[in-house]
Amino acid sequence: MNARKVTVSALVVAHNEEENLAACLDTLSFADEIVVVLDKCTDGSRDIAARYTGRLIEGSWEIEGPRRHAGIDACAMDWILEVDADERVSPELGGEILDKIQTAPFGHFLIPYDNYVGERLVRYGWGGSWGVSATVRLFARGAKSWGQQRIHPGVELKGERMWLEHRMVHLVDRNISDMIQRLDRYTTSRARDMRAKGDIGSFPNNLRRLFSRFFKCYIGRKGYKEGYYGFLIALMAGLFPLLSHLKARLEND
């Protein structure tokens, strides 16, 4: 008797992603089902998603964790692959996912990333709340839980940790202006989390973190290999905690 095929759900969470969504969903045809969560979408994202799947979850969420879990709870397959609209799954990665889950124990896989700024592949320097070089996006049902933070929520992981070899393509920023706008959004959300927690830290400590994070990304994570792009990534990573602290201290929105 043949063993039962192990199945995978592809989960995409989108907010006004009509420019990216179709290209993302095009890469997910290998999955046994596609689930799309539409968060406060006012553009054409719903019409685009409906061309690929009938598994649409619509709503309005302020916190990342509940938004993610609305999609996770709707997934019916054995494993779940989370993909953002600005990410692309290559045929090689899709094939590796289908192969690995057939014999994998209960647990989760880290997927390495290829991050792009415009047309430029930038592989080194990411981290410090400013992009990732690898992260857990493939997991067995029940093996991953999201936290309650607005930005970069923590996750609880269960089971065995494993790695995939092929990389996820991530179109991080279109240009430097896009990068700066992302820093503004991220620090605003982080400031709200800090105020809600009642702990915004101290100015001296966050000023120190500007330099320690810059050094870690530019030197420790080898951002210097990327030239000016590596400098920009390290600078953004360093500014993130300081700007978040200043917004939490000086603003109240």
Secondary structure by P-SEA (a helix, b strand, c coil): ccccbbbbbbbbbbccccccaaaaaaacccccbbbbbbcccccaaaaaaaacccbbbbbbbccaaaaaaaaaaaccccbbbbbcccccccaaaaaaaaaaacccccbbbbbbbbcccccccccccccccccccccccccccccccccccccbbbbbbccbbbbbcbbbbbcccccaaaaaaaaaaaaaaaaaaaaaacccccaaaaaaaaaaaaaaaaccccccccaaaaaaaaaaaaaaaaaaaaaaacccc
